[in-house]
């Protein structure tokens, strides 16, 4: 057998290892995306809640209603993105 040619077994082993590596890369990218999505959601949610709290602290009914409306719209859009209709 020529040393320049890999055996069928070696080729299959190499393909399996490459496929496993690709799967692991995909999983890591998915985990990273989930973490980023959660961080963005939490940041935005806190921002809306702070706006609501500030309006309440000032006794500003109009600002409270607007901030609440925006917060509800944010939650609805997030829910739709996740397909939790």
C-alpha positions in Angstrom: 0.0 0.0 0.0 1.3 3.5 -0.9 2.0 5.8 2.1 0.5 8.7 0.2 -3.0 7.2 0.2 -5.0 6.9 3.4 -7.0 3.9 4.1 -10.8 3.9 3.9 -10.8 3.6 7.7 -8.6 6.6 8.1 -10.7 8.6 5.7 -13.9 7.7 7.5 -12.3 8.6 10.9 -11.1 11.9 9.5 -14.6 12.7 8.2 -16.2 11.8 11.5 -13.8 14.0 13.4 -14.5 16.9 11.0 -18.3 16.4 11.4 -17.9 16.4 15.2 -15.9 19.6 15.1 -18.4 21.3 12.9 -21.2 20.2 15.3 -19.3 21.5 18.3 -18.6 24.8 16.5 -22.4 25.2 15.7 -23.3 24.4 19.3 -20.8 27.0 20.6 -22.2 29.6 18.2 -25.7 28.8 19.2 -24.9 29.1 22.9 -23.1 32.4 22.3 -26.1 33.7 20.4 -28.5 32.7 23.2 -26.3 34.5 25.8 -26.2 37.6 23.7 -30.0 37.5 23.1 -30.6 37.1 26.8 -28.3 40.0 27.6 -30.0 42.3 25.1 -33.4 41.4 26.3 -32.5 42.0 29.9 -30.9 45.3 29.1 -34.0 46.5 27.1 -36.4 45.2 29.7 -34.6 47.1 32.5 -34.6 50.2 30.3 -38.3 50.1 29.9 -38.9 49.3 33.5 -36.7 52.3 34.5 -38.8 54.6 32.3 -42.0 53.4 33.9 -40.5 53.8 37.4 -39.3 57.3 36.6 -42.7 58.3 35.3 -44.3 56.9 38.5 -41.8 58.7 40.7 -42.6 62.0 38.9 -46.4 61.3 39.0 -46.4 61.8 35.2 -49.4 59.8 34.1 -48.9 60.5 30.4 -45.2 59.4 30.5 -46.2 56.3 32.5 -48.9 55.3 29.9 -46.4 55.9 27.0 -43.6 53.9 28.7 -46.0 51.1 29.6 -47.3 51.0 26.1 -43.8 50.8 24.7 -42.9 48.0 27.2 -45.9 46.0 26.3 -45.1 46.4 22.6 -41.5 45.3 23.3 -42.7 42.2 25.2 -45.2 41.3 22.4 -42.5 41.7 19.7 -40.1 39.5 21.7 -42.8 36.9 22.2 -43.6 36.9 18.4 -39.9 36.5 17.6 -39.9 33.4 19.8 -43.1 32.2 18.2 -45.0 32.0 21.5 -48.3 33.2 20.1 
